[in-house]
Amino acid sequence: MLASALVLFFQFFIIVGGAIPYVFQYSEIHHRRNASGFSLFVCLALCVANILRILFWFGKRFDTALLAQSVVMLLMMVCMLEIAGRMNRKHTPKHQTKSLLSEF
């Protein structure tokens, strides 16, 4: 009984442990209303890594806790990209914003 409870606790910590620091960073960006200093390239690298890990799972199955960790991290990175994009758009002058559609 105790052993299974410990296994569940550690699996839960594996799943959410990687995303916990980004929750605090998300709240800090939301509170400051500014995402300057936050690297979008880190989000890109983590998104690619987690997508590759999810795709790898279909070829060679591994522990479901690690799969769930990848899904949680991917969702967290999408949230971080969303708030960083929203806050950066507010602080970018109009003459510096450029749309791909405006060239056509």
N, C-alpha and C positions, 0 to 999 in steps of 0.2 A: 504494500500500500504506500509506504513512505517512498520507496524507490520509484514507483510510477509517478508519484506527485513531484518528485525532484526532476524526473525526466521531462515532464510537462512544463515545469517552471523553466528549466534550461532551454527547452525548445522555444518557449514563448520569448525568452530573452534573446535567443538567436534571431528570431523573426523580427522583433521590433528594436533590438539594440542598435542596429546600424542607422535607423531613421530618427532616433531620439535627438541627436544634436541638430538635425535639420528642423525639427519642430521648434526649437528655441530660436534658430536663425530665422525661420519664417515669421515667428511672432515679433522678433526684433525689427525685421524689415517692415512688417506691417505697422508696428508702433512708430518707427522713425519716418515712415512714408518715403524711404529712400533705399535703393538697392545698390548704391555705388560701393564698390569694393567686393561685391559678390561676383565670382567668376562663373560665367555661363559655360565656359569650356569644361569645368569640373562636372557640371550637370550633364553635358554632352557625353563626356567619357563614362560617367556612371550609368547613364541611360543605355549606351551601347553595350557596356559590360553586362548589365543586367538582362538586356534583351538577348544577348548571346548565351548567357547562362540558362535562360528560359528555353531557348531553342535547343540548346545542348541536352536539356532534360528529356526532350522527345526522342533523341537518339540513344542516350544512355541514362537510364533512370538513376537518380541519386536521392538522398533523403528529402522528404517533402518539406521539412523545416527550412532547408536551404532554398527550395523552390519558392516557398511562401515569403522568405526574406527577399528574394529577387523581385517578387511582385510588389511587396510593400515598398521597397526602395525605388522601384520604377514609378510607382504612384507618387511617392514623396518628391522625386526629381521633377515629375510633371507639375506638381504643385509649386515647387521652387521656381521652375521656369516661368510658370504663369505669373507669379507675384513679381518676379524680377522684371519680366517684360512689361507688366502693367506699371510698375513704379518707374522704370527707366523711361517709358514713354512719357510720363508726366514731367520728367526733368530734362527732356531733350527739346531744344528749341525747334520751332516749326521749320526753319530753313535747313536744318540738318536731317530731318526725317525724309526718307526717300522710300517710295513704294515701287515695287516691280511693275505694278499695273499702270503707273503714271507714265511709263515710257512708251506705251502702246497707243 
